Amino acid sequence: MLLDFLMKYRQHLVNFSLRISIFTKNKQMRYILLFLALLLFSSGVFAQNYFNQTYNFGDMDHPLAIVTDSSENIYVCGWFEDVNQAVPHAFVLKTDADGQELWRVTLADTSKYFALCVTHTGSLALAGSKNNHCFLSLLNTGDGSELWTREEVGYENFWFATVDEVLDSTGYFFFVRKEINGAHKIRYELINPSNGNLIYEHIDINTIGGVAYTSGLMTPEKVWTAGDLDDYSGLVLGKNYNGVGNLGFYWDFKSSHVAGVHRYSAKRGSVVRYYVWYDGTKWLAVLTMLNDGGDVWGNSFEIVHDTFNVAGSGKYENGKFVVTGTIDNELALWFIDHDLTYMEEKTIATATPRAGVDVVCLPSLDMILMGTEQPDSTNNNTNVFLMKLDSTGLVSTPEHQQQQTISVYPNPAANQLYIKSNGQRLNHAKAYIVNSMGQTVKTVVNLNRPIDLSNLTKGLYVVVVYNNNKLVSQQKFIKK
């Protein structure tokens, strides 16, 4: 019972111990509390719980989008169908940080969920279609109960393809893309998040032949939406809120599939794309652009496999991109560094066929991989799977082995930190110091010198060391 309590409240205990240690005047008590916090943080009580779970909704399950909240609870939405792939019904699933199901909601009407986001108040917004109309709903994340719904009966065969919560000078609202198959004007709506009422609808002068199905916040007030125009073209549209109805920019490029849009830096956004070049070669690429348009740069990496699929992507705060899909009918991951100078690929052998659909990168430097599983090879039935992996795509952390070759000391540290290799050469190493929010606060390119910590606030940090562009160490320490 004590272990269960500690597991549930581990971060609260560590944060509480650190706060007390910072403000207590008794030096001996302060160091004792810091030591206890470190002991708790480093012990098996705080070991990462990597999991591999499946969830069944119907004969054919189609998970489409995944997000996590500040407690690393997981939310997945999509739809399920019968064995004939007919009569879709929307679903949303919530699990805890260990992959244990907390609740699920399914709709009885003909419906699909395409996108979701967690609001600043902790509610869950879901966008999709219901009875062939645009549909938006807001749920209580505690139990999945409905707070309100919006169904636009006047728009046959349209659906809401994306949803993001944005902030401007007047407050929060939902930005949703409205889509329909076939050529159509670019459309989006601004929705009141408190009641679902329409604030503004924009119908742009530009006509597109495809749909936008992925989105991301570049800044609190700017959202990019992206999708496919046709077989070999993609688009990204940026919207800012200096004036309602003004389109920020319209950007198209060569692409067979857009695997995601992400905030690249404070001033730049990025798009992950897959495309086939004119000579038949196949490429996975990341393009970046200034948030307001212009100054495009990026890099492409050839995929040499004959059979593969690129689906979705995520991005760590330290910059690394993770892309998922399949290679030769096996679950696959591609890793692209922040500088866009190299790409690594990895396949994950599974007992039953699996295909990656999307991935979320966590502040803890772990990831949640989501996709479909075919439990029976004699038919096409599919289930939903979730896997929690470390930053290299492994189901167990190599941290203990890493600590045998890479030493990070002293711990706790005051104003200086040292990284020492026990036998492994670190001539081409780079280290990132990441805070408890998952933000990189210091980048170290010379590990042969003491690392200055004087400008860091007191608290818990993680040192992530790469050598020759490969992860070799991931260790925690306390700045006192």
C-alpha positions in Angstrom: 0.0 0.0 0.0 2.9 2.4 0.8 4.5 1.6 -2.5 1.3 2.3 -4.4 1.0 5.6 -2.6 4.5 6.6 -3.4 4.1 5.6 -7.1 1.0 7.8 -7.3 2.5 10.8 -5.6 6.1 10.5 -6.5 6.6 13.8 -8.3 4.6 15.7 -5.6 6.9 14.2 -2.9 10.0 15.2 -4.8 8.8 18.7 -5.5 7.6 19.1 -1.9 11.0 17.9 -0.5 12.8 20.3 -2.8 10.7 23.3 -1.8 11.3 22.6 1.9 15.0 22.1 1.3 15.2 25.5 -0.5 13.4 27.5 2.2 14.6 25.8 5.4 17.3 27.7 7.3 18.9 24.6 8.9 21.7 23.5 6.5 21.8 19.9 7.9 18.1 19.5 7.5 18.2 21.0 4.0 20.9 18.5 2.8 19.0 15.6 4.5 15.8 16.6 2.6 17.7 17.0 -0.7 19.3 13.6 -0.1 15.9 12.0 0.5 14.5 13.6 -2.6 17.4 12.3 -4.6 17.0 8.8 -3.0 13.3 8.7 -3.9 13.9 10.0 -7.4 16.7 7.5 -8.2 15.2 4.4 -6.5 13.0 1.8 -8.0 10.0 3.6 -6.7 10.6 6.2 -9.5 11.7 3.8 -12.2 10.0 4.4 -15.5 7.1 2.1 -16.1 7.3 1.1 -19.8 4.2 -0.6 -21.1 2.7 -2.3 -24.1 -1.2 -2.4 -24.1 -4.0 -3.2 -26.6 -7.6 -1.9 -26.5 -10.5 -3.2 -28.5 -13.6 -1.2 -29.6 -15.0 -3.2 -32.5 -14.1 -5.3 -35.5 -12.1 -2.5 -37.2 -10.5 0.1 -34.9 -9.1 3.3 -36.5 -7.1 5.3 -33.9 -6.2 8.7 -35.5 -5.0 11.2 -32.9 -3.2 11.1 -29.5 -2.4 13.7 -26.8 -1.2 13.7 -23.2 -1.7 16.1 -20.3 0.7 17.4 -17.7 0.3 14.2 -15.7 1.1 12.1 -18.7 -2.4 10.7 -18.9 -3.1 9.5 -22.5 -6.1 10.4 -24.7 -6.7 8.6 -28.0 -9.6 9.2 -30.5 -10.8 7.8 -33.7 -13.6 5.5 -34.8 -14.5 1.8 -35.0 -16.5 -0.1 -37.6 -18.0 -3.6 -38.2 -16.3 -6.4 -40.0 -17.5 -4.9 -43.4 -15.9 -1.5 -42.5 -19.3 0.0 -42.4 -21.2 2.2 -39.9 -18.4 4.1 -38.1 -18.8 5.1 -34.5 -16.5 7.6 -32.8 -14.5 6.7 -29.7 -12.2 8.4 -27.2 -10.1 6.5 -24.7 -8.3 7.8 -21.6 -5.5 5.9 -19.8 -3.2 6.8 -17.0 0.6 7.2 -17.3 1.0 3.4 -17.0 -1.4 2.6 -19.9 -4.2 1.4 -17.6 -7.6 2.3 -19.0 -9.5 4.9 -17.0 -12.6 5.4 -19.2 -13.8 5.3 -22.7 -16.7 7.0 -24.6 -18.3 5.8 -27.8 -21.0 7.4 -29.9 -24.1 5.5 -31.0 -24.6 7.8 -34.1 -22.7 7.4 -37.3 -19.6 9.4 -36.4 -15.8 9.8 -36.5 -13.3 11.7 -34.3 -10.4 13.2 -36.2 -8.6 15.4 -33.7 -8.4 16.3 -30.0 -6.7 18.7 -27.6 -6.5 19.3 -23.9 -7.5 22.8 -22.9 -5.8 25.1 -20.4 -8.6 24.3 -17.9 -8.1 20.5 -18.3 -11.1 19.7 -20.4 -10.8 17.6 -23.6 -12.0 19.0 -27.0 -12.8 16.5 -29.8 -13.4 17.4 -33.5 -15.0 15.2 -36.1 -18.2 14.4 -37.8 -21.6 13.1 -36.7 -24.4 12.1 -39.0 -22.4 13.6 -41.9 -22.1 17.0 -40.2 -19.4 19.0 -38.5 -19.2 17.9 -34.9 -17.3 19.3 -31.9 -17.6 18.2 -28.3 -16.0 19.1 -25.0 -15.6 16.4 -22.3 -14.7 16.4 -18.6 -11.4 14.6 -18.4 -12.2 13.2 -15.0 -14.9 10.9 -16.1 -15.5 11.5 -19.8 -18.9 13.2 -19.3 -20.1 15.6 -21.9 -19.9 19.3 -21.2 -21.3 20.5 -24.5 -21.6 19.5 -28.2 -21.8 21.5 -31.4 -23.3 19.9 -34.5 -23.6 22.0 -37.7 -26.6 20.5 -39.4 -26.4 22.9 -42.3 -23.2 21.5 -43.8 -23.8 18.1 -45.3 -20.6 15.9 -45.7 -18.4 18.5 -44.0 -16.3 17.6 -40.9 -14.1 19.3 -38.4 -10.6 17.9 -39.2 -8.5 19.7 -36.6 -9.0 21.5 -33.2 -6.5 23.7 -31.3 -7.0 26.0 -28.4 -5.5 29.4 -29.2 -5.1 32.6 -27.2 -5.4 36.2 -28.3 -6.0 39.6 -26.6 -9.7 38.7 -25.9 -9.0 35.3 -24.4 -9.1 31.6 -25.3 -11.1 30.0 -28.2 -11.0 26.9 -30.4 -9.6 27.1 -33.9 -11.2 24.3 -36.1 -10.6 23.5 -39.8 -13.7 22.6 -41.8 -13.1 20.1 -44.6 -15.0 18.2 -47.3 -13.8 15.8 -49.9 -13.2 17.4 -53.3 -12.3 20.9 -54.3 -13.4 23.5 -51.8 -12.6 26.9 -50.3 -10.3 26.9 -47.3 -12.6 27.2 -44.2 -12.1 27.5 -40.5 -14.1 28.6 -37.5 -13.5 30.2 -34.1 -15.6 28.6 -31.3 -16.3 29.8 -27.8 -14.8 27.1 -25.6 -17.2 27.7 -22.7 -20.4 26.9 -24.6 -19.5 25.8 -28.2 -21.1 28.9 -29.8 -19.7 30.2 -33.1 -17.6 33.3 -32.9 -16.5 33.6 -36.5 -16.4 31.6 -39.7 -13.8 32.3 -42.4 -14.2 31.2 -46.0 -11.0 32.0 -47.8 -10.6 33.0 -51.5 -8.2 30.1 -52.1 -9.5 26.8 -53.3 -7.8 23.5 -52.5 -8.2 20.0 -53.9 -7.3 18.1 -50.7 -7.8 18.3 -47.0 -5.9 19.6 -43.9 -5.8 16.9 -41.2 -3.0 17.8 -38.9 -2.2 21.0 -36.9 0.0 22.5 -34.3 0.5 25.6 -32.3 3.6 27.7 -33.2 2.8 30.3 -30.6 -0.2 30.7 -28.3 -1.9 32.9 -30.9 -0.7 31.2 -34.1 -1.7 27.8 -35.5 -0.5 25.9 -38.5 -2.8 23.4 -40.3 -1.5 21.0 -43.0 -2.6 18.2 -45.3 -2.4 16.9 -48.8 -3.5 18.8 -51.9 -3.1 15.8 -54.3 -0.8 12.9 -54.8 2.4 14.9 -54.9 1.6 18.2 -53.2 1.1 19.3 -49.6 0.2 22.6 -47.9 0.6 24.4 -44.6 -1.5 27.4 -43.7 -0.6 29.7 -40.8 -3.2 31.9 -39.1 -2.5 34.7 -36.7 -5.0 36.8 -34.7 -3.9 40.4 -35.1 -7.2 40.7 -37.0 -10.0 38.1 -37.2 -10.2 36.7 -40.6 -6.7 37.5 -41.8 -4.9 34.5 -43.2 -1.3 34.5 -42.1 0.2 32.7 -45.2 -0.4 29.9 -47.7 2.5 27.5 -48.3 2.5 24.5 -50.7 5.4 22.1 -51.4 6.0 18.7 -52.9 4.7 16.0 -50.7 3.0 12.6 -50.9 2.0 12.8 -47.2 2.3 15.3 -44.4 3.2 13.4 -41.2 2.8 16.4 -38.8 3.5 20.0 -38.1 5.5 21.1 -35.0 7.0 24.1 -33.3 10.6 24.1 -34.3 11.8 27.1 -32.3 10.5 30.4 -30.9 10.4 31.9 -34.4 10.1 28.9 -36.7 7.6 26.1 -37.4 8.3 22.8 -39.1 6.5 20.2 -41.3 7.4 16.5 -41.5 6.7 15.2 -45.0 7.3 12.1 -47.1 7.6 12.5 -50.9 8.6 10.7 -54.1 11.1 12.5 -56.3 10.9 12.6 -60.0 13.5 9.9 -60.4 11.4 7.5 -58.2 13.6 7.9 -55.1 11.6 8.2 -51.8 12.5 10.8 -49.1 11.5 11.7 -45.5 12.1 15.3 -44.9 11.7 18.2 -42.4 11.0 21.7 -43.7 11.1 24.8 -41.5 9.8 28.3 -42.1 9.4 31.5 -40.1 6.1 31.5 -38.2 4.8 34.4 -40.4 6.1 32.8 -43.6 9.4 33.0 -45.6 13.0 31.9 -45.1 12.4 28.2 -45.8 15.1 25.6 -45.1 15.3 21.9 -44.2 16.8 18.6 -45.2 15.7 15.3 -46.8 16.7 11.7 -46.1 16.3 8.9 -48.5 14.3 5.8 -47.6 15.7 2.8 -49.4 13.0 0.2 -48.6 10.6 -0.9 -51.2 7.7 -1.5 -48.8 7.1 1.1 -46.1 4.5 3.6 -44.8 5.0 7.0 -43.1 2.1 8.0 -40.8 2.6 10.5 -38.0 5.3 12.3 -36.0 6.2 13.9 -32.7 9.0 16.2 -31.5 10.9 16.5 -28.3 11.7 19.8 -26.6 15.4 19.2 -27.1 14.6 19.2 -30.9 14.6 15.5 -32.0 11.8 14.4 -34.4 10.3 11.0 -34.1 8.3 9.6 -37.1 6.3 6.4 -37.1 4.9 4.0 -39.7 6.0 0.6 -41.0 9.0 -0.9 -42.9 8.5 -4.2 -44.6 5.2 -4.7 -42.7 7.0 -4.2 -39.3 6.4 -1.4 -36.8 8.9 1.4 -37.5 10.4 4.6 -36.1 12.6 7.2 -37.8 14.7 9.6 -35.7 15.8 13.0 -37.1 18.1 15.3 -35.1 17.2 18.9 -34.4 20.0 20.2 -36.8 18.5 18.1 -39.6 21.9 16.5 -40.3 21.1 12.8 -39.9 18.3 10.3 -39.7 18.2 6.9 -38.0 15.6 4.2 -38.5 14.4 1.4 -36.2 12.0 -1.5 -36.6 10.2 -3.1 -33.6 9.5 -6.8 -33.9 6.0 -7.7 -32.5 4.2 -10.9 -32.0 1.3 -9.7 -34.2 1.4 -7.2 -37.1 1.4 -3.6 -36.0 1.4 -0.3 -37.8 2.4 3.0 -36.2 -0.1 5.9 -36.6 1.2 8.6 -34.4 3.7 9.3 -31.6 3.8 11.8 -28.7 7.2 12.8 -27.2 7.1 13.4 -23.4 9.0 15.9 -21.2 10.6 12.8 -19.5 12.3 12.0 -22.8 10.1 8.9 -23.2 7.5 8.6 -26.0 4.0 7.1 -26.4 3.6 5.2 -29.7 0.1 4.6 -30.9 -1.2 2.5 -33.8 -3.2 -0.5 -35.0 -2.6 -4.1 -34.3 -3.9 -7.1 -36.3 -4.6 -9.7 -33.7 -5.7 -12.5 -36.1 -3.7 -13.1 -39.3 -6.7 -14.9 -40.9 -8.8 -11.7 -41.1 -8.4 -7.9 -41.2 -9.7 -7.1 -37.7 -7.7 -4.4 -35.9 -7.2 -3.2 -32.3 -5.6 -0.1 -30.8 -2.2 -0.4 -29.2 -0.2 2.0 -27.0 3.5 1.5 -26.2 5.6 3.6 -23.8 9.2 3.6 -25.1 12.3 5.4 -24.2 13.9 8.1 -26.4 15.7 5.4 -28.5 12.6 3.4 -29.1 13.3 0.7 -26.5 10.8 -0.8 -24.2 13.2 -0.7 -21.2 15.5 2.1 -20.2 19.3 1.5 -20.5 19.9 4.1 -17.8 21.6 1.6 -15.4 23.9 0.4 -18.1 24.7 3.9 -19.1 25.6 4.9 -15.6 28.4 2.3 -15.6 30.2 4.1 -18.4 29.1 7.7 -18.0 29.4 9.5 -14.6 27.6 12.7 -13.8 28.8 14.3 -10.6 28.6 15.8 -8.0 24.9 15.0 -7.2 23.5 17.2 -5.8 25.5 19.9 -7.6 26.0 23.5 -6.7 27.6 25.7 -9.4 29.6 23.1 -11.4 28.9 19.7 -12.9 31.2 17.1 -14.4 30.6 14.4 -17.0 33.2 11.6 -17.0 33.5 8.6 -19.3 34.7 5.3 -17.9 36.4 4.0 -21.0 34.1 5.4 -23.7 35.6 8.2 -25.8 33.5 11.3 -26.0 35.4 13.2 -28.7 32.2 14.1 -30.6 29.8 14.4 -27.7 27.2 16.9 -26.9 25.1 17.2 -23.7 21.7 18.8 -23.0 20.5 19.8 -19.6 16.7 19.5 -19.4 14.5 20.9 -16.6 11.5 19.2 -15.1 9.3 20.8 -17.7 11.2 19.1 -20.5 12.9 22.3 -21.7 16.5 22.3 -22.7 18.1 25.0 -20.5 21.8 24.4 -21.4 23.7 22.8 -24.3 27.2 21.7 -23.7 29.6 21.0 -26.6 32.8 20.6 -24.6 32.5 17.8 -22.0 36.2 18.1 -21.0 35.5 21.2 -18.9 33.4 21.8 -15.8 29.8 22.7 -16.7 28.7 26.0 -15.2 25.3 25.7 -13.3 25.3 29.1 -11.7 22.5 30.4 -13.8 20.2 27.5 -13.2 17.5 27.6 -10.5 17.3 25.0 -7.8 15.5 21.8 -8.8 15.6 18.5 -10.7 17.3 18.2 -14.1 18.2 15.5 -16.6 21.6 15.3 -18.4 21.2 13.8 -21.8 24.5 12.9 -23.6 24.9 12.2 -27.3 28.1 10.9 -28.8 28.5 10.7 -32.6 24.8 11.6 -32.7 23.7 8.6 -30.6 22.2 8.7 -27.2 24.7 7.3 -24.6 23.5 8.6 -21.3 20.4 10.0 -19.7 20.8 10.7 -15.9 19.1 12.9 -13.3 20.7 15.3 -10.9 19.7 18.0 -8.4 20.8 21.6 -8.6 21.0 22.8 -5.0 
